């Protein structure tokens, strides 16, 4: 038997069912595609991490009591030049590492030297910004110091002092 012998057996009603089944399958697939497109997560509008220390300090200040926030902003403003200088030196040292990695042929000794300079620049930057925070925290209210200790907001506090 061949396929041609089965063709007369197909009735008009069975082709309608085939058409309806095809239509239903197409509608299902279109609905699934629309549902996936609607539920797809949107791209974040802005990055959540900014490398600039002044942007990060401002984010911290917004979580403090108003008087403590103004105190922090004032101390940062008073020390802005030193902070900018150490931050720039740290970023420049990081760029030196990147440039060393791109050199051909690669020189491991130059890489170690660039990394050592970056560590020193990072330590100097940390000492500068942490010095400002230490001085400021000494002048803050207890609520402001607690807000600093609990930063970022919503972070789980592992242990409470008694």
C-alpha positions as CSV (number, residue, x, y, z in Angstrom):
1,X,0.0,0.0,0.0
2,X,1.1,3.5,-0.7
3,X,0.3,6.8,0.8
4,X,-1.6,7.7,-2.3
5,X,-4.2,5.0,-1.5
6,X,-4.9,6.6,1.9
7,X,-5.6,10.1,0.4
8,X,-9.3,9.4,-0.5
9,X,-9.8,8.2,3.0
10,X,-9.2,11.7,4.4
11,X,-12.5,13.4,4.8
12,X,-13.3,17.0,4.9
13,X,-13.9,16.9,8.7
14,X,-10.4,15.6,9.5
15,X,-8.8,18.5,7.7
16,X,-10.8,20.9,9.8
17,X,-9.5,19.3,13.0
18,X,-6.0,19.5,11.6
19,X,-6.5,23.2,10.9
20,X,-8.0,23.9,14.4
21,X,-5.1,22.0,16.0
22,X,-2.5,24.0,14.1
23,X,-4.3,27.2,15.0
24,X,-4.4,26.2,18.7
25,X,-0.7,25.3,18.7
26,X,0.2,28.6,17.1
27,X,-1.8,30.6,19.6
28,X,-0.2,28.7,22.5
29,X,3.3,29.4,21.2
30,X,2.5,33.1,20.7
31,X,1.1,33.3,24.2
32,X,4.1,31.6,25.7
33,X,6.5,34.0,23.8
34,X,4.5,37.0,25.0
35,X,4.5,35.7,28.6
36,X,8.3,35.2,28.5
37,X,8.8,38.7,27.0
38,X,6.7,40.3,29.8
39,X,8.3,38.4,32.6
40,X,11.9,39.0,31.4
41,X,13.8,41.1,33.9
42,X,14.6,44.7,32.8
43,X,18.1,45.8,32.6
44,X,19.2,47.9,35.6
45,X,18.8,51.6,35.0
46,X,22.0,52.6,36.7
47,X,24.9,50.7,38.1
48,X,24.8,50.2,41.9
49,X,28.5,50.5,42.4
50,X,30.3,53.8,41.8
51,X,34.1,53.8,42.2
52,X,34.2,57.4,43.2
53,X,34.5,57.7,47.0
54,X,32.6,60.9,47.1
55,X,29.5,59.3,45.6
56,X,29.7,56.4,48.1
57,X,30.1,58.8,51.0
58,X,27.0,60.7,49.9
59,X,25.1,57.4,49.9
60,X,26.3,56.8,53.4
61,X,25.3,60.3,54.5
62,X,21.7,59.9,53.3
63,X,21.3,57.1,55.9
64,X,22.5,59.2,58.8
65,X,20.6,61.5,61.1
66,X,20.6,65.0,59.4
67,X,23.1,66.6,61.8
68,X,25.5,63.7,61.5
69,X,25.1,63.7,57.7
70,X,26.0,67.4,57.6
71,X,29.0,66.8,59.9
72,X,30.2,64.0,57.6
73,X,29.7,66.1,54.4
74,X,31.6,68.9,56.1
75,X,34.6,66.7,57.0
76,X,34.7,65.2,53.6
77,X,34.6,68.7,52.0
78,X,37.4,69.9,54.3
79,X,39.6,67.0,53.4
80,X,38.5,66.7,49.7
81,X,41.9,67.7,48.2
82,X,43.8,65.0,50.2
83,X,41.1,62.4,49.5
84,X,41.0,63.2,45.7
85,X,44.8,63.1,45.6
86,X,45.1,59.6,47.2
87,X,42.2,58.3,45.2
88,X,43.8,59.5,42.0
89,X,47.1,57.9,42.9
90,X,45.4,54.6,43.7
91,X,43.5,54.6,40.3
92,X,46.7,55.5,38.5
93,X,48.5,52.6,40.2
94,X,45.6,50.3,39.1
95,X,46.0,51.5,35.5
96,X,49.7,50.7,35.7
97,X,48.8,47.1,36.6
98,X,46.5,47.0,33.5
99,X,49.2,48.4,31.3
100,X,51.7,45.9,32.6
101,X,49.4,43.0,31.9
102,X,49.1,44.2,28.3
103,X,52.8,44.4,27.7
104,X,54.4,41.9,25.3
105,X,56.5,40.2,26.3
106,X,55.0,40.0,29.8
107,X,57.4,40.9,32.6
108,X,56.5,39.2,36.0
109,X,59.0,41.5,37.9
110,X,57.3,44.6,36.5
111,X,53.9,43.2,37.5
112,X,55.1,42.5,41.0
113,X,56.4,46.1,41.2
114,X,53.2,47.5,39.9
115,X,51.2,45.5,42.4
116,X,53.4,46.6,45.3
117,X,52.9,50.2,44.3
118,X,49.1,49.7,44.0
119,X,49.1,48.1,47.5
120,X,50.9,51.1,48.9
121,X,48.6,53.5,47.1
122,X,45.5,51.6,48.3
123,X,46.8,51.7,51.9
124,X,47.4,55.4,51.7
125,X,44.0,56.0,50.3
126,X,42.4,53.8,53.0
127,X,44.3,55.6,55.8
128,X,43.1,59.0,54.4
129,X,39.4,58.2,54.1
130,X,39.3,56.1,57.3
131,X,41.1,58.9,59.2
132,X,38.3,61.3,58.1
133,X,35.6,58.8,59.2
134,X,37.4,58.2,62.6
135,X,37.5,61.9,63.3
136,X,33.9,62.4,62.2
137,X,32.6,59.4,64.2
138,X,34.1,60.9,67.3
139,X,31.9,64.0,66.8
140,X,28.7,62.1,65.8
141,X,25.8,61.3,68.0
142,X,25.3,57.7,69.2
143,X,22.5,57.2,66.6
144,X,24.9,58.4,63.8
145,X,27.6,56.0,64.9
146,X,25.1,53.1,65.1
147,X,23.9,54.0,61.5
148,X,27.5,53.8,60.3
149,X,28.0,50.5,62.1
150,X,24.8,49.1,60.5
151,X,25.7,50.4,57.0
152,X,24.6,49.4,54.4
153,X,20.9,49.6,55.4
154,X,19.1,46.3,55.6
155,X,22.2,44.4,56.2
156,X,21.9,41.5,58.6
157,X,23.5,42.3,61.8
158,X,25.5,39.3,62.9
159,X,25.9,40.1,66.6
160,X,24.8,42.8,68.9
161,X,26.9,44.2,71.7
162,X,25.4,43.9,75.1
